[in-house]
Amino acid sequence: MDDVMVDGNALAGELSEVFSQEMTLARVACGSCGAVEQLGADHAYTRAPGMVLRCCHCDHVLLVMVRAGEQLRVSLAGSRWIDL
Amino acid sequence: MLDMPEWPGHRAGQHVDVRLTAEDGYQAQRSYSIASAPEDDRLAITVEALPDGEVSSYLVGELRVGDQLELRGPIGGYFVWEADRTEPLLLVAGGSGVVPLMSMIRHRHAAGATVPTKLLFSSRAWEDVIYRDELERLASAGDGFAVIHILTRMQPEGWTGYTRRVDAAMLSDVGWSASAMPASFVCGPTPFVEAVASALVLLGHAAPTIKTERFGPTGG
């Protein structure tokens, strides 16, 4: 594992390709522990094959973005909801 | 320094993504914090050359005046400070983590803001202190801005400042007390940010008032 944790803020550029709003201030509810945090405060891993956002309280995976060629797959399965 | 046609303007603390494309189509992308104030004419990013950094070594070694770069941004709304905020400001930087904080300091100065502001800046040696002269100038302006340097590896002769890593005792001695309800911004390598943010929480600062920007392993 040489992938070190950074802040959700680090995903802002990639998220700007998907969402029309600035996403680091969006509130995300963890699908596991229920904690609600601004996306920028959660933890991000950007050097994996994809980009992963994890809950800063329980480490649950909230969001995954994987790019394969022209295709970008976004999974929000780990988030209960996102407030924009 | 970059001329940015159609640049929408940025906020202090935001970053840009720089993308390089090789002739064979290989792409590499890195994020760099913006160093200039929103009030400045040109966009400045500060890039530290890393030994194995495929993007930083190009930007520092190969890039020439007049070359074009592919940029995405400005990005981020989380690690942002505006000069109309009134809380005392605590900025804590490890090495090149000072870059987005410098944008805030320059913004504060350009906007004529006078909120009491302290920068705790940890560097390895005096020669490594980024923006050293500009920081000294701004700190002597008498508008409520102070710099506390920490030199962890090598100190000039007669150095009386801090030499240890930033800890709770140091933040308690020279930072703002939690009761002053300061806004805190911490930027640097991941372990540095972890240590400082934990120490601030230990001292009673509310987690939402502490904004962090971790670098990860390297900027690359």
Contacts between the chains, C-beta under 8 A, distances in Angstrom:
chain1	res1	chain2	res2	distance
A	2	B	217	6.3
A	3	B	217	7.8
A	4	B	190	5.1
A	4	B	214	7.8
A	4	B	216	4.7
A	4	B	217	4.8
A	5	B	190	6.0
A	5	B	214	6.6
A	5	B	216	7.4
A	6	B	190	6.8
A	6	B	214	4.4
A	6	B	215	7.0
A	6	B	216	4.4
A	7	B	78	7.4
A	7	B	79	7.4
A	7	B	212	5.8
A	7	B	213	5.8
A	7	B	214	5.4
A	8	B	78	7.1
A	9	B	15	7.9
A	9	B	76	5.1
A	9	B	78	4.9
A	9	B	79	5.4
A	9	B	213	6.1
A	10	B	31	6.3
A	10	B	214	7.9
A	10	B	216	7.5
A	12	B	15	7.7
A	12	B	75	4.4
A	12	B	76	4.4
A	12	B	77	7.7
A	12	B	78	7.7
A	13	B	15	7.8
A	13	B	17	4.1
A	13	B	31	6.6
A	13	B	72	5.3
A	13	B	73	6.9
A	13	B	75	4.7
A	16	B	72	7.2
A	16	B	75	6.3
A	22	B	76	7.4
A	22	B	77	4.4
A	24	B	76	5.3
A	24	B	77	5.2
A	24	B	78	3.7
A	24	B	79	7.8
A	25	B	77	4.7
A	25	B	78	6.0
A	38	B	78	6.1
A	39	B	78	7.4
A	40	B	76	7.0
A	40	B	77	7.4
A	40	B	78	2.6
A	40	B	79	6.7
A	40	B	211	7.8
A	41	B	78	7.0
A	41	B	208	8.0
A	41	B	211	8.0
A	41	B	212	7.9
A	46	B	216	7.0
A	47	B	216	7.3
A	47	B	217	7.5
